[in-house]
Amino acid sequence: MTKKFNRGDLVRLKSGGPVMTVDNYEIGHDIMGALRGKAEPSWETENVNCTWFDNKNQRKFGRFHQDLLEAVSQPV
C-alpha cells in the first residue's frame, strides 16, 4: 500500500467539509486468524484517522479511506 498522507498533514474530503489533521493510518488485524491460532502480523490499511474542530470548537474524530481525501496547503 502506498500512503498518500503523513501524520500532521492537512486534508479535506474531496466533497468538501472542514480542514482535518491526519493522525495516522489505521492498523488492520487478522482477527479470524487469531481465533484459529494462526494470526498474521498487523498491517496498515488505506483508512486514515483524522481530527478536526467543529464550529463549536469541539474536537471531532473520523476515519476516511485515503482516496476520499485531498491535501490542503493552507488552513481556511
Secondary structure by P-SEA (a helix, b strand, c coil): ccccccccccccccccccbbbbcccccccaaaaaaaccccccccccbbbbbbcccccbbbbbccccccbbbbcccc
